[in-house]
Amino acid sequence: MNNSTKNSTENFFIIVPPSFEELALKEITFKWPLIIDLFSRLNNLPNESEYVENIKTMEKQIQIEKQIEQIYGGLLISLPENMGYLLNPILKIPTRILMRLTSFKCRDFPKLYNKIRKFPWNKYLKGQLPSIEASAEKSRLHHTGRIIETTKEAILNYYQGQPPSKKSLEEVKEINIENFSIYIRFENDICTVSIDTSGEALYKRSYKKFVNEAPLRENLASGLLLKLNEFIDFPEGEGKMLIDPMTGSGTFIIEAALFNTLNFTREYSFTLFPCFKKYISNYQTLQTLQTLHSSADDQLHHLQYQKYLAIDIDDKTITSTSKNFELLKSLNLNSIPIKLIKADVFEMSYVNLEPLKKVIIVNPPYGIRIKLELKFKNKVNFFQKLITTLLDNFKPNIIGIIVPRDISYKQFKLPTNILSLSVFPFIHGGLKLNFIIYKVI
Ligand SMILES: C[S@@+](CC[C@H](N)C(=O)[O-])C[C@H]1O[C@@H](n2cnc3c(N)ncnc32)[C@H](O)[C@@H]1O
């Protein structure tokens, strides 16, 4: 390994929505060569052949899956510091990425104060007081309010001993402190101090500006698309089209179209860490890359759709969603072939689409935030009718549909050529939902 890539290894905690842990792990394994690729670029690996060799060696050394520990609501991974930071613009399923700064046994406040006061904060902070979140479980120190206060006082005291430069303090004025967080976690009297490397939650992509009623969170949409992909086994070389017949603000379509791209359209906290300063100019060069270039990579290639069709019944939604799709052009991704149609999916007749395999993904109104139309007897009847209508109108190969968990999908009376392949339970905005995948045979 080239000297310039030597980088201390740190523990990262990748926060993911509960039940999406395995999918998040899968995303990392699929994108692993690209993570290494970006890391190598950031560290300025010199010539092409050496660079490729390095990637290969590193891939072997790391054996990624074995290195990641899955826990409820997250993944733990040990990575070179800079590589962990780069997960932010690459991954689409996580909510945020924390880096562990220090960990110690602690059963009293004076020790907490001293440990925090002695930590070299100037590596990560420019003189600002970050927002502090605390949690405590099975520990002598369990008063989270007091843990937060003690941490704040200790950081302020640290600054008294190591005053930040004037320039740093000027820069701090530009920072949104809300997006700068330290996490203090007590478990069995072990105190773990972590820093957020993301800033705003990662599902805030910045490129989708217009939001309609009941949108799905972007990272959940990406996770469900990856889940759906597990059941797509079309022969090599067959193109596929993604159809969202109740598209709302277009989340599924946008997430699918951008799944393999890097998100440099927003800020991440790690870029403001003083220790990252020496990489900034290389990072700025990376920002000019729009897509993960390794299109030869089979697994990522498999996730791509050749065409997209989005439908919605609502005029206002169509107007704002067309603006969302327009925004993709500003990302230099105007070659993405998306067709947006205003229609009532129940009133449509067979749509003669191109000879591509068709994958439908749909997040219908659940009758909670958006009222179901009165013409359906009940919710079971609505979902049943929707699935059969989708079969008739689009002749799809696969359908992935979100159904509230209180609706018994087992009661759906469906044609015999449709098989239920998978039921994936998850929670969105406090609602318990199932993502059901059907295959048409
Ligand atoms: C739950 S929202 C979808 C949210 C979307 N996944 C997002 O993230 O923005 C359901 C959408 O279905 C649309 N819709 C309701 N009935 C419809 C129908 N009969 N045909 C087409 N669209 C319909 C609504 O206008 C609404 O935008």
The ligand as an SDF file (V2000), in Angstrom:
LIG
                    3D

 27 29  0  0  0  0  0  0  0  0999 V2000
  -48.6710    7.5720   -0.5630 C   0  0  0  0  0  0  0  0  0  0  0  0
  -48.5730    8.6150   -1.9340 S   0  0  0  0  0  0  0  0  0  0  0  0
  -47.1250    8.0460   -2.7510 C   0  0  0  0  0  0  0  0  0  0  0  0
  -45.9350    8.6900   -2.1770 C   0  0  0  0  0  0  0  0  0  0  0  0
  -44.6950    8.4870   -3.0030 C   0  0  0  0  0  0  0  0  0  0  0  0
  -44.1540    7.1430   -2.8970 N   0  0  0  0  0  0  0  0  0  0  0  0
  -43.6590    9.5150   -2.5480 C   0  0  0  0  0  0  0  0  0  0  0  0
  -42.6710    9.1180   -1.8940 O   0  0  0  0  0  0  0  0  0  0  0  0
  -43.8380   10.6960   -2.7820 O   0  0  0  0  0  0  0  0  0  0  0  0
  -49.8150    8.0000   -2.9900 C   0  0  0  0  0  0  0  0  0  0  0  0
  -49.9750    8.7560   -4.2990 C   0  0  0  0  0  0  0  0  0  0  0  0
  -50.9500    8.0600   -5.0830 O   0  0  0  0  0  0  0  0  0  0  0  0
  -51.6670    8.9960   -5.8480 C   0  0  0  0  0  0  0  0  0  0  0  0
  -52.9400    8.3490   -6.2430 N   0  0  0  0  0  0  0  0  0  0  0  0
  -54.0100    8.0900   -5.4610 C   0  0  0  0  0  0  0  0  0  0  0  0
  -54.9540    7.4630   -6.1670 N   0  0  0  0  0  0  0  0  0  0  0  0
  -54.4670    7.3060   -7.4170 C   0  0  0  0  0  0  0  0  0  0  0  0
  -54.9790    6.7250   -8.6150 C   0  0  0  0  0  0  0  0  0  0  0  0
  -56.1880    6.1850   -8.6350 N   0  0  0  0  0  0  0  0  0  0  0  0
  -54.1910    6.7090   -9.7220 N   0  0  0  0  0  0  0  0  0  0  0  0
  -52.9490    7.2610   -9.6910 C   0  0  0  0  0  0  0  0  0  0  0  0
  -52.4280    7.8500   -8.5940 N   0  0  0  0  0  0  0  0  0  0  0  0
  -53.1570    7.8650   -7.4800 C   0  0  0  0  0  0  0  0  0  0  0  0
  -51.8270   10.1790   -4.9300 C   0  0  0  0  0  0  0  0  0  0  0  0
  -52.0470   11.3740   -5.6750 O   0  0  0  0  0  0  0  0  0  0  0  0
  -50.4890   10.1740   -4.1700 C   0  0  0  0  0  0  0  0  0  0  0  0
  -49.5640   11.0590   -4.8030 O   0  0  0  0  0  0  0  0  0  0  0  0
  1  2  1  0
  2  3  1  0
  2 10  1  0
  3  4  1  0
  4  5  1  0
  5  6  1  0
  5  7  1  0
  7  8  2  0
  7  9  1  0
 10 11  1  0
 11 12  1  0
 11 26  1  0
 12 13  1  0
 13 14  1  0
 13 24  1  0
 14 15  1  0
 14 23  1  0
 15 16  2  0
 16 17  1  0
 17 18  1  0
 17 23  2  0
 18 19  1  0
 18 20  2  0
 20 21  1  0
 21 22  2  0
 22 23  1  0
 24 25  1  0
 24 26  1  0
 26 27  1  0
M  CHG  2   2   1   9  -1
M  END
$$$$
